[in-house]
Amino acid sequence: MAGMKEQQFTEEKPLLPEQRGVDSDMQDKGDEASGGLPCPASPVPLNQPPPPSRPTHRWHVIARHWLRQTRRRASGVLPESCEQLMPAGDWKEHDVETPYGMLHVVIRGAPKGNKPAILTYHDVGLNHKLCFNSFFNNEDMQEITKHFVVCHVDAPGQQIGASQLPQGYQYPTMDQLAGMLPTVVQHFGFKSIVGIGVGAGAYILAKFALIFPDLVEGLVLLNIDPNGKGWIDWAATKLSGLTSALPDTVLPHLFSQEELMNNTELVQSYRQQINNTVNQFNLQLFWNMYNSRRDLEMNRSGTVINAKTLKCPAMLVVGDNAPAEEGVVECNSKLDPTNTTFLKMADSGGLPQLTQPGKLTEAFKYFLQGMGYMPSASMTRLARSRTASLTSAGSIDGSRSRACTHSDSPEGVGTITHTMEVSC
């Protein structure tokens, strides 16, 4: 940080002590020679007024001192909304050895007291940069991230610049990918996490929360599909892989058919990035394992004997055109309606964190406030513009509104929680 500020104000660096001494000596000698008055460069014409009685060079000294003090006070302050000015060294990359192989992890910040870490997991075909850069670089997100340490996890071999995994490498199962995360939590000394997962990453984080509920305080799950693929779907995926390039096979998982036809610029951009920044051999292994997943073993209490579901607060998010919409609705029916929020976002397509980062940031802030964090966070411009719609669709908690979808049914069995559609 200091290095960056020195580059910005190279012409304004404070003088070294020995330099200041030389300047003071020169000024004192000048004062003695001139009697406290500045020496004119040429004789003063007779028709000019006499020089001012107060030494003008003293004003220069005062102004220079004031400017130096102002610089010193400002040099250590970086506007919190200027994420683009953060130095590259602020994010630290780590390779963490786990019982099921190596994980690439990127960290910003340090654990803050008993607060949880924000841990993200990307979708298949992406990595933490392609999946979350737009979301975490959003200006309003800076108000959130300054309170928490942020941890991005890349699935094995999916990070940018990853080496190709060896031939015959057995890619971890979805259960094993979830089983890698306790090592990450322990390695960095996190007390617990609030997870943000998309697609395959949402499935992994939900599995993690089911196995290690004490390590998870909350989950934001985008485009989660809790169901394993049947034989017909599995065969269709295999056939598509034989007839299409891998990026074209993965894109329908990320984008809806409407987006694939109409949003050509966005789709083409991601087709190129998936092809150029993600190792295709490694991606194929992750893609195959995701399509071989089993059903998430969770059911709402009272629906089956010994039902097991998420114990932590959860916010399910899906775009109005997302290919995973049906799966997210199915997942919503399996969760406890008293601590589940179902957010359907209009005009956001398959990747809401990419197309509508501001809306998702605001929803995430309300989610954290509902958990007891950031109680004094200010309401942003986006929140003020849609306070009325949030109030009618959600519930008001104290002085702030939070988008909750609690079931009104006392039994809570076989009911679907209210859906809040954000259309602003």
C-alpha positions in Angstrom: 0.0 0.0 0.0 2.8 2.4 0.9 4.6 1.6 -2.3 1.6 2.5 -4.3 1.2 5.8 -2.6 4.8 6.7 -3.2 4.3 6.1 -6.9 1.3 8.4 -6.8 3.1 11.3 -5.0 6.7 11.0 -6.1 7.0 14.7 -6.4 5.7 15.3 -2.9 7.9 13.0 -0.8 8.9 14.5 2.5 12.5 15.6 2.7 15.0 13.5 4.5 16.3 14.9 7.9 19.7 15.9 6.5 18.0 17.6 3.5 15.7 19.5 5.8 18.7 20.7 7.8 20.4 22.0 4.7 17.3 23.9 3.6 16.9 25.4 7.1 20.6 26.5 7.1 20.2 28.1 3.7 17.0 29.9 4.7 18.7 31.2 7.9 21.7 32.4 6.0 19.4 34.1 3.5 17.5 35.8 6.3 20.8 37.1 7.8 22.0 38.4 4.5 18.7 40.1 3.7 17.7 41.2 7.1 14.7 39.0 7.0 13.6 40.2 3.5 13.8 38.2 0.3 16.6 39.3 -2.0 15.3 40.8 -5.2 16.6 39.4 -8.4 17.0 42.9 -9.8 17.0 46.5 -8.5 13.5 47.7 -7.6 12.4 50.5 -9.9 11.6 53.7 -8.3 8.0 53.7 -9.5 7.3 50.4 -7.8 5.8 50.3 -4.3 8.1 49.3 -1.5 8.3 45.6 -0.6 5.8 44.4 2.1 6.9 44.8 5.6 6.1 41.1 6.5 8.6 38.6 5.1 6.9 36.8 2.2 9.2 33.7 2.4 7.6 32.9 5.8 4.3 32.3 4.0 6.1 29.9 1.7 7.5 28.0 4.6 4.0 27.8 6.3 2.4 26.7 3.1 5.1 24.0 2.5 4.7 22.8 6.0 0.9 22.6 5.7 1.1 20.7 2.4 3.6 18.2 3.9 1.3 17.5 6.8 -1.7 17.1 4.6 0.2 14.6 2.5 1.2 12.6 5.5 -2.4 12.4 6.8 -3.7 11.3 3.4 -0.9 9.0 2.4 -2.2 6.1 4.6 -5.9 6.3 3.5 -7.2 4.5 0.5 -10.8 5.0 -0.6 -12.7 1.8 0.3 -14.7 1.9 -2.9 -11.6 1.8 -5.2 -11.0 -1.9 -5.5 -9.2 -1.3 -8.8 -6.5 0.6 -6.9 -5.8 -2.3 -4.5 -2.3 -3.7 -5.2 -2.0 -7.2 -6.6 -0.1 -8.3 -3.4 -3.3 -7.8 -1.4 -4.6 -11.2 -2.7 -2.3 -14.0 -1.6 -2.3 -17.4 -3.4 -1.8 -20.6 -1.5 -1.6 -24.3 -2.4 -3.2 -26.3 0.5 -2.5 -30.0 0.8 -5.7 -32.0 1.7 -6.5 -35.7 2.2 -7.8 -35.8 -1.4 -5.1 -33.7 -3.1 -3.9 -30.1 -3.5 -6.3 -27.1 -3.6 -5.5 -23.7 -5.0 -6.8 -21.0 -2.6 -6.7 -17.2 -2.8 -7.0 -15.2 0.4 -7.6 -11.5 1.1 -7.4 -10.2 4.6 -7.0 -12.0 7.9 -9.5 -13.6 10.3 -11.3 -10.8 12.2 -12.2 -12.0 15.7 -15.0 -14.5 15.8 -16.4 -13.4 12.5 -16.7 -16.1 9.8 -14.7 -16.1 6.6 -16.5 -15.6 3.3 -15.6 -18.7 1.3 -16.5 -19.1 -2.4 -16.7 -22.1 -4.7 -17.1 -21.6 -8.4 -19.2 -23.6 -11.0 -17.9 -26.1 -13.4 -16.3 -24.5 -16.5 -15.2 -21.5 -14.4 -12.7 -20.6 -11.7 -12.8 -18.1 -8.9 -11.8 -15.2 -11.3 -14.3 -16.0 -14.1 -17.1 -16.7 -11.6 -16.7 -14.0 -8.9 -14.6 -11.1 -10.2 -17.6 -9.0 -11.2 -19.3 -9.7 -7.9 -16.4 -8.9 -5.6 -15.2 -5.9 -7.6 -18.7 -4.3 -7.3 -18.4 -1.0 -5.4 -21.1 -1.8 -2.9 -19.4 -5.1 -2.1 -16.4 -3.2 -0.5 -18.6 -2.3 2.4 -19.1 -6.0 3.1 -15.6 -7.3 2.4 -13.9 -4.8 4.7 -15.6 -6.7 7.7 -14.6 -10.2 6.6 -11.6 -12.2 5.3 -12.4 -13.5 1.8 -11.3 -17.0 0.7 -11.7 -18.2 -2.9 -11.3 -21.9 -3.6 -10.5 -23.3 -7.0 -11.5 -26.9 -7.7 -8.4 -29.1 -8.4 -6.8 -28.1 -11.7 -9.3 -25.4 -12.6 -7.3 -22.2 -11.7 -5.8 -20.1 -14.4 -2.4 -21.4 -15.5 -3.0 -24.8 -13.8 -0.8 -27.6 -15.1 -2.5 -30.6 -16.8 -3.3 -33.3 -14.3 -1.5 -36.6 -15.1 -3.0 -39.3 -17.2 -4.9 -41.8 -15.1 -5.5 -39.2 -12.4 -8.6 -40.0 -10.4 -10.5 -36.8 -9.9 -12.1 -36.3 -6.5 -15.8 -37.1 -6.2 -18.2 -34.4 -5.2 -18.2 -35.8 -1.6 -14.4 -35.7 -1.5 -14.3 -32.2 -2.9 -16.5 -31.2 0.1 -14.2 -33.2 2.4 -11.3 -31.0 1.3 -12.7 -27.9 2.8 -12.2 -28.6 6.5 -8.5 -28.7 5.9 -8.7 -25.2 4.3 -10.7 -23.9 7.3 -8.2 -25.3 9.7 -5.2 -24.3 7.7 -6.1 -20.6 7.8 -7.5 -20.6 11.3 -11.1 -19.8 10.4 -13.7 -20.3 13.1 -16.4 -20.9 10.6 -17.5 -19.7 7.1 -20.3 -18.1 5.2 -20.2 -19.9 1.8 -21.1 -18.5 -1.6 -21.3 -21.3 -4.2 -22.5 -21.3 -7.8 -23.7 -24.5 -9.6 -21.3 -27.3 -8.8 -19.7 -25.1 -6.1 -23.2 -24.6 -4.5 -23.6 -28.4 -4.5 -20.1 -28.9 -2.8 -20.8 -26.2 -0.2 -24.2 -27.7 0.6 -22.6 -31.1 1.0 -19.9 -29.6 3.2 -22.6 -28.0 5.4 -24.4 -31.3 5.8 -21.3 -33.2 6.8 -19.7 -30.4 9.0 -22.6 -28.2 10.2 -20.6 -26.6 13.0 -18.2 -25.1 10.5 -20.9 -23.3 8.4 -22.8 -20.2 9.6 -24.7 -19.5 6.4 -24.9 -20.4 2.7 -25.7 -18.4 -0.4 -26.4 -21.0 -3.1 -26.8 -19.9 -6.7 -28.1 -22.3 -9.3 -27.9 -25.3 -7.1 -29.3 -28.6 -8.3 -29.6 -31.1 -5.5 -30.5 -34.0 -7.7 -28.2 -36.5 -9.4 -28.4 -37.1 -13.1 -30.6 -40.0 -14.3 -29.4 -42.4 -16.9 -31.2 -40.5 -19.7 -29.6 -37.2 -18.7 -26.2 -38.9 -18.3 -26.4 -40.5 -21.7 -27.4 -37.2 -23.3 -24.4 -35.5 -21.7 -22.1 -38.2 -23.0 -23.5 -37.9 -26.5 -23.1 -34.1 -26.5 -19.5 -34.5 -25.4 -18.8 -36.7 -28.4 -20.3 -34.3 -30.9 -19.4 -30.8 -29.5 -16.3 -29.1 -28.2 -16.1 -29.0 -24.4 -16.8 -25.3 -24.0 -20.0 -25.7 -26.1 -21.0 -28.6 -23.9 -20.5 -26.6 -20.7 -22.2 -23.3 -21.9 -25.8 -24.7 -21.8 -25.1 -25.5 -18.1 -24.2 -21.9 -17.4 -26.6 -20.0 -19.7 -30.2 -20.5 -20.7 -31.2 -21.2 -24.3 -32.5 -17.6 -24.6 -29.1 -16.3 -23.5 -27.2 -18.6 -25.9 -29.3 -17.2 -28.8 -29.6 -13.5 -27.8 -26.7 -12.6 -25.5 -24.1 -13.5 -28.1 -21.4 -11.1 -26.8 -21.4 -12.4 -23.3 -21.6 -16.1 -24.4 -18.9 -15.7 -26.9 -16.7 -14.0 -24.3 -17.1 -16.9 -21.9 -16.6 -19.4 -24.6 -13.2 -17.9 -25.4 -12.2 -17.6 -21.7 -13.3 -21.2 -20.9 -11.3 -22.4 -23.9 -8.2 -20.2 -23.2 -7.9 -19.9 -19.5 -9.1 -23.3 -18.2 -7.1 -26.5 -18.9 -9.4 -28.6 -21.1 -8.2 -31.9 -19.9 -8.7 -30.9 -16.2 -12.1 -29.4 -17.0 -13.3 -32.6 -18.6 -12.5 -34.5 -15.4 -14.4 -32.0 -13.3 -17.3 -32.0 -15.7 -17.5 -35.8 -15.7 -17.5 -35.9 -11.9 -20.2 -33.3 -11.6 -22.4 -35.2 -13.9 -21.8 -38.3 -11.9 -23.0 -36.7 -8.6 -25.6 -38.3 -6.4 -28.7 -36.7 -4.9 -28.0 -34.5 -1.9 -29.4 -36.4 1.0 -31.5 -33.8 2.6 -35.3 -33.4 3.2 -37.5 -31.0 5.1 -38.3 -32.1 8.6 -41.5 -34.1 8.7 -41.4 -35.3 5.1 -39.4 -38.5 5.7 -38.2 -40.5 8.7 -34.9 -39.1 10.1 -34.9 -36.2 7.7 -31.7 -34.3 7.4 -31.4 -30.8 6.0 -29.3 -27.7 6.3 -29.1 -26.3 9.8 -27.7 -22.9 8.9 -29.5 -20.0 7.3 -29.5 -20.3 3.5 -30.3 -18.0 0.6 -31.2 -19.7 -2.7 -30.6 -17.5 -5.8 -31.6 -18.2 -9.4 -32.1 -16.0 -12.4 -35.4 -15.9 -14.2 -33.8 -17.4 -17.3 -31.5 -19.8 -15.6 -31.2 -23.4 -16.7 -31.0 -24.4 -13.1 -34.4 -22.9 -12.1 -36.2 -26.2 -11.6 -33.3 -27.6 -9.5 -33.3 -24.5 -7.2 -37.1 -24.8 -6.7 -36.6 -28.5 -5.8 -33.8 -27.6 -3.3 -36.1 -24.9 -1.7 -38.7 -27.6 -1.0 -36.1 -29.6 0.9 -35.0 -26.8 3.3 -36.4 -25.5 6.5 -38.7 -22.6 5.5 -38.0 -20.7 8.8 -34.4 -20.0 7.8 -34.4 -20.1 4.0 -34.7 -17.2 1.6 -35.6 -17.9 -2.0 -34.5 -15.1 -4.3 -35.5 -15.1 -8.0 -33.8 -12.3 -9.9 -35.3 -10.8 -13.0 -33.1 -9.9 -16.0 -30.2 -11.9 -14.7 -30.1 -15.1 -16.7 -27.9 -18.0 -15.7 -25.2 -16.1 -13.8 -26.7 -13.4 -11.5 -23.4 -12.6 -9.9 -22.1 -11.7 -13.3 -25.1 -9.9 -14.9 -26.6 -8.3 -11.7 -23.8 -8.0 -9.2 -25.3 -4.9 -7.5 -28.6 -6.6 -6.8 -26.9 -9.7 -5.5 -24.6 -7.6 -3.3 -27.6 -5.9 -1.7 -29.4 -9.2 -1.0 -26.1 -10.6 0.5 -25.9 -7.6 2.8 -29.4 -8.2 4.1 -28.6 -11.9 4.5 -25.6 -11.1 6.7 -27.5 -8.5 8.7 -30.2 -11.2 9.4 -27.4 -13.3 10.8 -26.4 -10.4 13.2 -23.4 -9.0 11.3 -23.0 -5.4 10.0 -26.0 -4.0 11.9 -24.9 -0.4 11.1 -24.3 -0.9 7.4 -25.8 1.9 5.4 -28.6 1.5 2.9 -27.2 1.9 -0.6 -28.7 3.7 -3.5 -30.0 0.5 -4.9 -31.7 -0.4 -1.7 -33.4 3.0 -1.5 -34.7 2.7 -5.0 -36.5 -0.6 -4.3 -37.4 -0.3 -0.6 -41.1 -0.5 -1.4 -40.8 -3.7 -3.4 -38.6 -5.3 -0.8 -41.1 -4.4 2.0 -44.0 -5.9 0.2 -42.2 -9.1 -0.7 -40.1 -9.6 2.5 -40.3 -8.7 6.1 -39.2 -5.7 8.1 -36.6 -6.4 10.8 -36.1 -3.5 13.1 -35.0 -0.4 11.2 -34.0 -2.4 8.1 -35.9 -4.7 5.6 -34.7 -8.2 4.9 -35.8 -10.4 2.1 -37.0 -13.4 4.1 -39.4 -16.1 2.9 -40.8 -17.8 5.9 -43.6 -20.2 5.4 -46.9 -19.3 6.9 -47.9 -22.9 7.3 -47.6 -24.2 10.9 -46.7 -27.6 9.7 -44.1 -26.5 7.2 -44.6 -29.8 5.3 -45.1 -29.8 1.6 -45.3 -26.1 1.3 -43.2 -23.8 -0.9 -41.8 -20.7 0.7 -42.7 -17.3 -0.8 -40.7 -16.2 -3.8 -39.3 -12.7 -4.0 -38.7 -11.6 -7.5 -36.3 -8.6 -7.8 -37.1 -6.8 -11.0 -35.4 -3.4 -10.5 
